[in-house]
Amino acid sequence: MATETEIIPEKYRIGEKIHHRSYLVDGELKPWKGNVTEVFSTISSTEEYAHTVLGSIPDLGEAEAMEALEGALNAYDQGKGIWPTMKVRDRIECMEKFVSQMRTKRDEVVKLLMWEIGKSLPDSMKEFDRTVDYIYDTIEDYKQLDRNSAKFQKHEGVYAHIRRGPLGVVLCLGPYNYPLNETFALLIPALIMGNTAIFKPAKHGVLLITPLLEAFRNSFPKGVVNILFGRGRTVAAPIMKTGKVDVLALIGNSRSANALQEQHPKSNRLRLVLGLEAKNPAIILPDAEMDLTVEECLTGTLSFNGQRCTALKIVYVHEEVREKFLAQFASRVDALKFGNPWEEGVKLTPLPEPDKPAYIQELIDDALAKGARIMNEKGGKHFDNFIWPAVLYPVTKEMRVYQEEQFGPVIPVLSFKDIEEPLDDMAESNYGQQVSLFGKDVYALAPLIDTLANLVCRVNLNSSCQRGPDVYPFTGRKDSAQSTLSVHDALRSFSIRTLLAFKDNEINKDTVNQLLDTKLSNFTSTEYIL
């Protein structure tokens, strides 16, 4: 049997297992001697297939969850804490210190992204670099936000100094498919706006957070960032039950979000920042440029094996171009390269969830039993840790693959004659994130764009669905999202407008001038240069 040394390139070998034994609470990396959870990869490091044990993490319980909550509450201190009252420039310095230390961990995090979730090397590097860029962009946008607030307004004889203030304690739960980028797209704006946070990494993509714990501890005042490991029902649910969480920030599925909301005794007080499921469709019109359409649909459906909320999860193609699209698309799907994440040119990689191939097979079997066919030769072929993407046609509403968000490599295709058919389906759908619209005739496109913009939050013209660039709004209608995430919008999602107001008289003007001159108040400030 070949060893890891023989089949894994040296620079990508996992080396010593990571048995992490601490968690971050109240500014302290507390040692853990209790139960642990094994972390493994579906990538095999031997010639005969076997999953690879990467290490283990603490399996924390309710007591540790309460410690983390207490740390966050103490750091916020009813709005009196060092962090929520800190000068903007000082919070920025803390964030710059963190990202500077984070950058030194790039190689470790990238390697763990590949092993833990099977993300290709280029995409793993992109996720790390994009996250660093996101933090720097957030810092710059926060500076501009503060500059815009460095003034007084006057209406009807009342002056107002309007700024944005923190909300309190944030419970942050990220997804496994972008365990660094999308998690930090929640955590970073929450922190920089003056909130304190409790963060639990996703089930897959958890070890890659461990190299960053020291940077979190070194960069922020104690209790500002608290990081727990364990199961959500064990650590997150007890925290929510206390009613002391002010914001639930979660990217995942609506079942988890609903379950956690229901735990909170005063849900009207709970701010929600949620990125949830989507069933983003592609709509291919008769005049679509076919080569471009096929390539964009290929990227949209199968980038990271379709494990993205922004993936194209259903394809509507006009009956006039159905045969041409299916032939080209099926051929391109079968031409994709499958392999380990570090292999050059690889497009399909091992699935991180061991039970995902079986689930995808269930969807395929259900569709076949109800009249669909597999249009590509390799469709449904099984590997030890993968199932080849199946292009299914014709798909009907009775099939599970139509109804469920597959979050994996299977592509349902429907044909239509009347454009009202896909529009009606989208209107009836529980989801409303994005759509990809393929065509060139502006007389057909114009009314479609006007309608689609009211059904989803992003219409991609002759392009696959995606989140970025991160400066653009990222949100959804119905069950797909709550609040908006982007560099600009996230700062507002994790804060609230608050103001100092006073009537126009000599006493007030004299008092406020003294406040500004003495610089005793961090809130009352007209400093513009940061």
C-alpha positions as CSV (number, residue, x, y, z in Angstrom):
1,M,0.0,0.0,0.0
2,A,1.3,3.4,-0.9
3,T,2.0,5.8,2.0
4,E,1.1,9.4,2.3
5,T,4.7,10.3,1.5
6,E,4.3,8.6,-1.8
7,I,0.9,9.9,-2.9
8,I,0.6,13.4,-1.4
9,P,3.0,16.1,-2.6
10,E,5.2,17.1,0.3
11,K,4.0,20.7,0.5
12,Y,0.4,19.6,0.9
13,R,0.9,16.8,3.5
14,I,-1.0,17.4,6.6
15,G,1.9,16.4,8.8
16,E,1.3,16.1,12.5
17,K,-2.3,15.9,13.6
18,I,-3.8,18.9,15.2
19,H,-5.2,18.0,18.6
20,H,-6.5,21.4,19.7
21,R,-7.2,21.6,23.4
22,S,-8.2,25.2,24.2
23,Y,-11.0,27.7,23.7
24,L,-11.0,31.5,23.9
25,V,-13.1,33.1,26.7
26,D,-12.7,36.4,28.3
27,G,-9.3,37.1,26.8
28,E,-7.9,33.7,27.9
29,L,-7.1,30.5,26.0
30,K,-8.5,28.1,28.5
31,P,-7.2,24.6,28.5
32,W,-9.6,21.7,27.9
33,K,-9.3,18.2,29.4
34,G,-12.8,16.9,28.7
35,N,-14.4,15.1,25.8
36,V,-13.2,15.8,22.3
37,T,-14.5,15.4,18.8
38,E,-12.4,13.8,16.0
39,V,-11.9,15.9,12.9
40,F,-11.4,13.9,9.7
41,S,-11.2,14.5,6.0
42,T,-12.9,12.6,3.2
43,I,-9.6,12.9,1.3
44,S,-7.6,9.7,1.5
45,S,-3.9,9.8,2.3
46,T,-3.3,6.2,1.3
47,E,-3.7,4.3,-2.0
48,E,-6.5,2.1,-0.6
49,Y,-9.3,4.6,0.3
50,A,-9.7,5.5,4.0
51,H,-10.7,8.9,5.5
52,T,-7.8,10.8,7.0
53,V,-7.9,11.8,10.7
54,L,-6.8,15.5,10.9
55,G,-7.0,15.9,14.6
56,S,-9.6,16.7,17.2
57,I,-11.3,19.7,18.9
58,P,-12.9,20.2,22.4
59,D,-16.5,19.1,22.7
60,L,-17.6,21.9,25.0
61,G,-20.8,21.9,27.0
62,E,-23.3,24.3,28.5
63,A,-20.9,25.4,31.3
64,E,-18.3,26.7,28.8
65,A,-21.1,28.3,26.8
66,M,-22.1,30.3,29.8
67,E,-18.5,31.3,30.4
68,A,-18.3,32.7,26.9
69,L,-21.6,34.5,27.3
70,E,-20.4,36.0,30.6
71,G,-17.2,37.1,29.0
72,A,-19.1,38.9,26.2
73,L,-21.6,40.5,28.6
74,N,-18.8,41.7,30.8
75,A,-16.9,43.2,27.9
76,Y,-20.0,45.0,26.7
77,D,-20.9,45.9,30.3
78,Q,-24.3,47.4,29.4
79,G,-22.7,49.6,26.8
80,K,-20.1,50.9,29.3
81,G,-17.3,48.5,28.4
82,I,-13.9,49.5,27.0
83,W,-14.8,48.2,23.5
84,P,-18.2,49.7,22.8
85,T,-17.0,53.1,24.1
86,M,-13.6,53.1,22.5
87,K,-12.6,55.7,20.0
88,V,-13.0,54.7,16.4
89,R,-9.3,55.0,15.6
90,D,-8.5,52.6,18.5
91,R,-11.0,49.9,17.4
92,I,-9.4,50.2,13.9
93,E,-5.9,49.7,15.4
94,C,-7.1,46.5,17.1
95,M,-8.6,45.2,13.8
96,E,-5.4,46.1,11.9
97,K,-3.3,44.3,14.4
98,F,-5.5,41.2,14.0
99,V,-5.4,41.1,10.2
100,S,-1.7,41.6,10.3
101,Q,-1.2,38.6,12.5
102,M,-3.8,36.6,10.5
103,R,-1.8,37.1,7.3
104,T,1.1,35.1,8.8
105,K,-1.2,32.0,9.1
106,R,-2.1,31.9,5.3
107,D,-0.3,28.7,4.5
108,E,-1.8,26.8,7.5
109,V,-5.3,28.0,6.8
110,V,-5.1,27.3,3.1
111,K,-3.9,23.8,3.7
112,L,-6.7,23.1,6.2
113,L,-9.3,24.5,3.8
114,M,-8.2,21.9,1.3
115,W,-8.2,19.0,3.7
116,E,-11.2,19.8,5.8
117,I,-13.7,20.8,3.1
118,G,-12.1,19.7,-0.1
119,K,-11.8,23.2,-1.6
120,S,-9.4,23.4,-4.5
121,L,-6.0,25.1,-4.0
122,P,-6.8,28.2,-6.1
123,D,-10.2,28.6,-4.4
124,S,-8.7,28.1,-0.9
125,M,-6.0,30.7,-1.6
126,K,-8.7,33.0,-3.0
127,E,-10.9,32.5,0.1
128,F,-8.1,33.5,2.4
129,D,-7.0,36.5,0.4
130,R,-10.5,37.7,-0.2
131,T,-11.1,37.6,3.5
132,V,-8.1,39.7,4.2
133,D,-9.2,42.1,1.5
134,Y,-12.7,42.2,3.1
135,I,-11.2,43.2,6.5
136,Y,-9.2,46.0,5.0
137,D,-12.2,47.2,2.9
138,T,-14.3,47.1,6.0
139,I,-11.8,49.2,7.9
140,E,-11.8,51.8,5.1
141,D,-15.6,51.9,4.9
142,Y,-15.8,52.3,8.6
143,K,-13.5,55.2,8.4
144,Q,-15.7,56.8,5.8
145,L,-18.8,56.1,7.9
146,D,-17.2,57.9,10.8
147,R,-16.1,60.8,8.7
148,N,-19.7,61.2,7.4
149,S,-20.9,61.3,11.1
150,A,-18.3,63.9,12.2
151,K,-20.8,66.8,12.0
152,F,-23.9,68.4,13.6
153,Q,-27.2,68.9,11.9
154,K,-29.9,71.4,12.8
155,H,-33.6,71.2,12.1
156,E,-36.5,73.1,13.8
157,G,-34.2,74.6,16.4
158,V,-32.7,71.2,17.4
159,Y,-29.1,70.2,16.8
160,A,-28.3,66.5,16.3
161,H,-25.0,64.6,16.3
162,I,-25.9,61.3,14.6
163,R,-23.6,58.3,14.7
164,R,-24.0,54.5,14.6
165,G,-23.7,52.6,17.8
166,P,-23.3,48.9,18.7
167,L,-26.2,46.6,19.4
168,G,-24.7,44.4,22.2
169,V,-23.7,40.7,22.2
170,V,-23.6,38.9,18.9
171,L,-23.8,35.1,18.6
172,C,-22.0,34.3,15.3
173,L,-22.4,30.9,13.5
174,G,-20.7,30.4,10.1
175,P,-21.1,27.9,7.3
176,Y,-18.9,25.0,6.3
177,N,-18.6,25.9,2.6
178,Y,-16.9,29.3,3.3
179,P,-15.8,28.7,6.9
180,L,-13.4,31.6,6.8
181,N,-14.8,34.2,4.4
182,E,-18.5,34.1,5.2
183,T,-17.9,33.6,8.9
184,F,-15.7,36.7,9.0
185,A,-18.2,38.6,6.8
186,L,-20.4,38.4,9.9
187,L,-17.8,38.6,12.7
188,I,-15.6,41.4,11.4
189,P,-18.3,44.1,10.9
190,A,-19.9,43.0,14.2
191,L,-16.7,43.6,16.1
192,I,-15.6,46.8,14.5
193,M,-18.9,48.4,15.2
194,G,-18.3,47.9,18.9
195,N,-20.3,44.7,19.6
196,T,-18.9,41.8,21.6
197,A,-19.1,38.3,20.1
198,I,-19.4,34.6,20.8
199,F,-18.3,32.6,17.7
200,K,-18.8,28.9,17.1
201,P,-17.1,27.5,13.9
202,A,-19.0,25.2,11.6
203,K,-18.8,21.4,11.9
204,H,-16.6,21.2,8.8
205,G,-13.8,23.7,8.5
206,V,-13.2,24.0,12.2
207,L,-9.5,23.3,12.6
208,L,-8.6,26.1,10.2
209,I,-9.9,28.6,12.8
210,T,-7.4,27.3,15.5
211,P,-4.3,29.0,14.1
212,L,-6.1,32.3,14.5
213,L,-7.0,32.0,18.2
214,E,-3.8,33.7,19.3
215,A,-4.4,36.6,17.0
216,F,-7.9,37.1,18.3
217,R,-6.6,37.0,21.9
218,N,-3.7,39.4,21.2
219,S,-5.6,41.9,19.2
220,F,-8.8,42.7,21.1
221,P,-9.7,43.5,24.8
222,K,-10.6,40.6,26.9
223,G,-14.1,39.2,26.3
224,V,-14.6,41.0,23.0
225,V,-14.1,37.8,21.1
226,N,-15.1,34.4,22.6
227,I,-14.6,31.3,20.5
228,L,-16.3,28.0,21.4
229,F,-16.1,24.5,19.9
230,G,-18.8,21.9,20.0
231,R,-22.3,21.1,18.8
232,G,-24.7,24.0,18.2
233,R,-27.5,22.4,20.2
234,T,-25.1,22.0,23.1
235,V,-23.5,25.5,23.2
236,A,-25.6,27.8,21.1
237,A,-29.0,26.8,22.4
238,P,-28.3,27.5,26.1
239,I,-26.8,30.9,25.2
240,M,-30.0,31.8,23.3
241,K,-32.2,30.6,26.1
242,T,-30.8,33.3,28.4
243,G,-32.3,36.0,26.3
244,K,-29.0,38.0,26.7
245,V,-28.0,37.7,23.0
246,D,-28.8,40.9,21.1
247,V,-27.9,39.7,17.5
248,L,-28.1,36.3,15.9
249,A,-25.7,36.2,13.0
250,L,-25.9,33.0,11.1
251,I,-25.1,31.7,7.6
252,G,-26.6,28.3,7.1
253,N,-30.1,26.9,6.8
254,S,-33.5,28.3,8.0
255,R,-34.2,25.3,10.2
256,S,-31.2,26.1,12.4
257,A,-32.0,29.8,12.3
258,N,-35.7,29.2,13.3
259,A,-34.7,26.7,16.0
260,L,-32.3,29.2,17.6
261,Q,-34.8,32.1,17.3
262,E,-37.4,30.1,19.1
263,Q,-35.0,29.6,22.0
264,H,-34.8,33.3,22.7
265,P,-37.4,34.3,25.3
266,K,-37.8,37.8,23.8
267,S,-37.5,37.4,20.1
268,N,-38.7,41.0,19.4
269,R,-35.4,42.2,20.9
270,L,-33.3,39.9,18.7
271,R,-31.7,41.5,15.6
272,L,-31.3,38.9,12.9
273,V,-28.5,38.8,10.3
274,L,-29.1,35.7,8.3
275,G,-27.8,34.2,5.0
276,L,-29.9,31.1,4.3
277,E,-30.9,28.7,1.5
278,A,-31.4,29.5,-2.1
279,K,-32.6,27.7,-5.2
280,N,-31.2,30.1,-7.7
281,P,-32.4,29.5,-11.3
282,A,-30.8,30.0,-14.7
283,I,-33.3,31.1,-17.4
284,I,-32.0,30.5,-20.9
285,L,-33.8,32.4,-23.6
286,P,-33.9,31.4,-27.3
287,D,-31.3,33.9,-28.4
288,A,-28.8,33.2,-25.7
289,E,-25.2,32.9,-26.9
290,M,-24.8,29.2,-26.3
291,D,-21.0,28.9,-25.7
292,L,-21.1,31.6,-23.1
293,T,-24.3,30.3,-21.5
294,V,-22.9,26.8,-21.1
295,E,-19.7,28.0,-19.5
296,E,-21.5,30.3,-17.1
297,C,-24.0,27.6,-16.2
298,L,-21.1,25.2,-15.7
299,T,-19.4,27.6,-13.2
300,G,-22.7,28.4,-11.6
301,T,-23.8,24.8,-11.0
302,L,-20.5,23.2,-10.2
303,S,-18.1,25.7,-8.7
304,F,-17.0,24.0,-5.4
305,N,-19.2,21.0,-6.4
306,G,-22.4,23.2,-6.2
307,Q,-21.9,23.6,-2.5
308,R,-22.7,27.3,-2.5
309,C,-25.9,29.1,-1.5
310,T,-25.3,31.2,-4.7
311,A,-25.0,28.2,-6.9
312,L,-27.3,27.7,-9.8
313,K,-29.5,24.9,-8.5
314,I,-32.1,24.7,-11.3
315,V,-31.9,25.4,-15.0
316,Y,-34.8,26.6,-17.2
317,V,-34.0,26.4,-20.9
318,H,-36.4,27.5,-23.7
319,E,-37.6,24.5,-25.8
320,E,-36.1,26.0,-29.0
321,V,-32.6,25.7,-27.7
322,R,-33.1,22.8,-25.2
323,E,-31.4,20.0,-27.3
324,K,-28.4,22.2,-28.2
325,F,-27.9,23.3,-24.5
326,L,-28.3,19.8,-23.1
327,A,-25.8,18.3,-25.5
328,Q,-23.1,20.9,-25.0
329,F,-23.7,21.2,-21.3
330,A,-23.6,17.4,-20.6
331,S,-20.4,17.1,-22.6
332,R,-18.7,19.9,-20.7
333,V,-19.8,18.4,-17.3
334,D,-18.2,15.0,-18.2
335,A,-15.0,16.8,-19.3
336,L,-14.4,18.3,-15.9
337,K,-11.4,17.0,-14.0
338,F,-12.0,15.3,-10.6
339,G,-9.2,15.0,-8.1
340,N,-7.6,16.1,-4.9
341,P,-7.7,19.9,-4.2
342,W,-4.0,20.5,-4.9
343,E,-4.0,18.8,-8.3
344,E,-3.5,21.2,-11.2
345,G,-6.7,22.0,-13.2
346,V,-9.0,20.1,-10.9
347,K,-12.6,21.3,-10.9
348,L,-14.4,18.6,-8.9
349,T,-13.1,17.6,-5.5
350,P,-14.0,15.2,-2.7
351,L,-17.2,16.1,-0.8
352,P,-16.6,17.0,2.8
353,E,-19.8,15.4,4.1
354,P,-19.5,11.6,4.1
355,D,-23.2,11.1,3.6
356,K,-23.6,13.6,0.7
357,P,-23.0,11.1,-2.2
358,A,-25.8,8.9,-0.8
359,Y,-28.1,11.9,-0.5
360,I,-27.4,13.0,-4.1
361,Q,-28.1,9.4,-5.2
362,E,-31.5,9.6,-3.5
363,L,-32.3,12.7,-5.5
364,I,-31.2,11.0,-8.7
365,D,-33.2,7.8,-8.0
366,D,-36.3,9.8,-7.2
367,A,-36.0,11.8,-10.4
368,L,-35.4,8.7,-12.5
369,A,-38.4,7.0,-11.0
370,K,-40.6,10.0,-11.9
371,G,-39.5,10.2,-15.5
372,A,-36.2,12.1,-15.7
373,R,-33.2,10.8,-17.5
374,I,-29.4,11.3,-16.9
375,M,-28.2,13.3,-19.9
376,N,-24.4,12.9,-19.3
377,E,-22.6,9.5,-19.5
378,K,-20.7,9.9,-16.2
379,G,-23.7,11.2,-14.3
380,G,-24.2,9.4,-11.0
381,K,-20.9,7.5,-11.1
382,H,-19.7,6.8,-7.6
383,F,-16.3,7.3,-6.1
384,D,-15.3,6.7,-2.5
385,N,-15.8,10.3,-1.6
386,F,-17.7,11.8,-4.6
387,I,-20.6,11.2,-7.0
388,W,-20.3,12.5,-10.5
389,P,-22.6,15.4,-11.3
390,A,-25.8,14.2,-13.0
391,V,-27.6,16.4,-15.5
392,L,-31.2,15.5,-15.1
393,Y,-33.9,16.1,-17.7
394,P,-36.9,16.5,-17.8
395,V,-37.4,17.5,-14.2
396,T,-40.9,18.1,-12.8
397,K,-42.2,19.8,-9.7
398,E,-43.0,16.4,-8.1
399,M,-39.3,15.5,-7.9
400,R,-37.3,16.1,-4.8
401,V,-34.5,17.6,-6.8
402,Y,-36.9,20.4,-7.8
403,Q,-38.1,21.0,-4.3
404,E,-35.0,20.6,-2.2
405,E,-31.8,22.7,-2.2
406,Q,-29.4,20.0,-3.2
407,F,-26.2,21.8,-2.2
408,G,-24.1,19.4,-4.2
409,P,-23.3,18.0,-7.7
410,V,-26.7,17.3,-9.4
411,I,-28.2,19.6,-12.0
412,P,-32.0,19.6,-12.6
413,V,-33.0,21.0,-16.0
414,L,-36.6,22.0,-17.1
415,S,-37.7,23.3,-20.5
416,F,-40.3,26.0,-21.0
417,K,-42.3,27.5,-23.9
418,D,-43.8,30.5,-22.1
419,I,-41.6,32.7,-20.0
420,E,-44.4,32.9,-17.4
421,E,-43.6,29.3,-16.4
422,P,-40.3,30.0,-14.7
423,L,-41.5,33.4,-13.4
424,D,-44.5,31.7,-11.8
425,D,-42.2,29.0,-10.3
426,M,-40.0,31.7,-8.8
427,A,-42.9,33.6,-7.4
428,E,-44.2,30.4,-5.7
429,S,-40.7,29.4,-4.4
430,N,-39.7,29.8,-0.8
431,Y,-36.5,31.4,-1.9
432,G,-35.5,34.7,-3.6
433,Q,-31.8,35.3,-3.7
434,Q,-30.5,35.5,-7.3
435,V,-31.2,34.5,-10.9
436,S,-29.0,34.2,-14.0
437,L,-30.7,35.4,-17.2
438,F,-29.2,34.5,-20.5
439,G,-30.2,36.3,-23.7
440,K,-29.5,39.3,-25.9
441,D,-32.8,40.7,-27.2
442,V,-33.4,43.9,-25.1
443,Y,-37.1,43.9,-25.9
444,A,-37.4,40.5,-24.2
445,L,-34.8,41.3,-21.5
446,A,-36.2,44.6,-20.3
447,P,-39.6,43.5,-18.9
448,L,-38.0,40.3,-17.5
449,I,-35.3,42.3,-15.6
450,D,-38.1,44.5,-14.2
451,T,-40.0,41.5,-13.0
452,L,-37.1,39.5,-11.8
453,A,-35.7,42.4,-9.7
454,N,-38.9,42.1,-7.7
455,L,-38.6,38.3,-7.2
456,V,-34.9,38.1,-6.2
457,C,-32.3,40.6,-5.0
458,R,-29.7,40.2,-7.8
459,V,-30.3,39.6,-11.5
460,N,-27.1,38.3,-13.2
461,L,-27.2,39.1,-17.0
462,N,-25.4,36.4,-19.0
463,S,-23.4,35.6,-15.9
464,S,-23.5,33.0,-13.2
465,C,-24.8,33.8,-9.7
466,Q,-22.2,34.9,-7.1
467,R,-21.8,36.8,-4.0
468,G,-19.0,39.2,-4.9
469,P,-17.6,41.7,-5.3
470,D,-18.0,42.1,-1.6
471,V,-18.8,45.8,-2.0
472,Y,-22.1,44.9,-3.6
473,P,-25.2,44.2,-1.5
474,F,-25.7,40.5,-0.7
475,T,-29.1,39.6,0.6
476,G,-32.3,37.7,-0.4
477,R,-36.1,37.7,-0.2
478,K,-38.3,35.3,1.6
479,D,-36.4,32.3,3.3
480,S,-33.1,33.2,1.7
481,A,-31.8,36.0,3.9
482,Q,-32.5,38.7,6.5
483,S,-30.5,41.9,6.6
484,T,-27.9,42.8,4.0
485,L,-24.2,41.8,3.9
486,S,-21.6,43.7,2.0
487,V,-18.7,45.8,3.2
488,H,-21.0,48.8,3.3
489,D,-24.2,47.2,4.5
490,A,-22.9,44.9,7.1
491,L,-21.6,47.8,9.2
492,R,-25.2,49.0,9.3
493,S,-26.7,45.6,9.9
494,F,-24.6,45.3,13.1
495,S,-25.3,48.7,14.4
496,I,-28.1,51.2,15.1
497,R,-28.4,54.9,14.5
498,T,-28.1,56.8,17.8
499,L,-27.7,60.6,18.4
500,L,-27.0,63.4,20.8
501,A,-29.7,66.0,20.5
502,F,-30.0,69.5,22.1
503,K,-32.0,72.6,21.7
504,D,-30.4,75.7,20.2
505,N,-29.6,77.8,23.2
506,E,-26.4,79.3,24.6
507,I,-26.1,76.9,27.5
508,N,-26.2,73.9,25.2
509,K,-23.9,75.3,22.6
510,D,-21.3,76.3,25.2
511,T,-21.5,72.8,26.8
512,V,-21.1,71.0,23.5
513,N,-18.2,73.2,22.4
514,Q,-16.5,72.3,25.7
515,L,-17.2,68.6,25.0
516,L,-15.5,68.9,21.6
517,D,-12.6,71.0,22.9
518,T,-11.8,68.7,25.8
519,K,-12.3,65.5,23.7
520,L,-13.6,63.8,26.9
521,S,-16.4,62.1,25.0
522,N,-15.6,59.4,22.4
523,F,-19.2,59.6,21.0
524,T,-19.2,63.4,20.6
525,S,-16.5,64.0,18.1
526,T,-15.9,65.9,14.9
527,E,-12.5,64.3,14.2
528,Y,-12.4,63.7,10.5
529,I,-8.9,62.4,9.9
530,L,-8.5,58.7,10.9
